Amino acid sequence: MSMRLYSVFLRDHGRVNDQNLLLVKEGFSWAAFVFTFVWALWNRMWWPAIVIFSVIVLSGWGAIQLGLGENIETVISISLGVGLGLIGNDIRRWSLERQGYQEVALVTGRNTEDAMRRFLDDVSVDRDGIYP
């Protein structure tokens, strides 16, 4: 199994606990590709969800107004999904930063749990926060 790269985000001045530590995979987001704005809602990214939903609706409406066939509508829909899959994790990182998280490290792992374990094994934790 190959190793993946993850961005590590912390909130609340570096105090490590389950709610303040998040990992975001680098690369293509299959969930964003398949579930589009529902994926954004699931990750509590309200504004990106509204924008994604609006783009989907407007592109569908535009295709109908222009009299494009169903095949072109399908190509547009798939293209939007691929585009979102390519930038989905970047949108998630942007959203986390707006919610007060800070990117503190990059870590590799076979999956999210492995990467989290590697990160926690490699940092020092004291009363003032973490130190990679």
Secondary structure, 3 states (H helix, E strand, C coil): CCCEEEEEEECCCCCCCCCCEEEEECCCCHHHHHHHHHHHHHCCCHHHHHHHHHHHHHHHHHHHHCCCCHHHHHHHHHHHHHHHHHHHHHHHHHHHHHCCCEEEEEEEECCHHHHHHHHHHHCEEECCEEEC
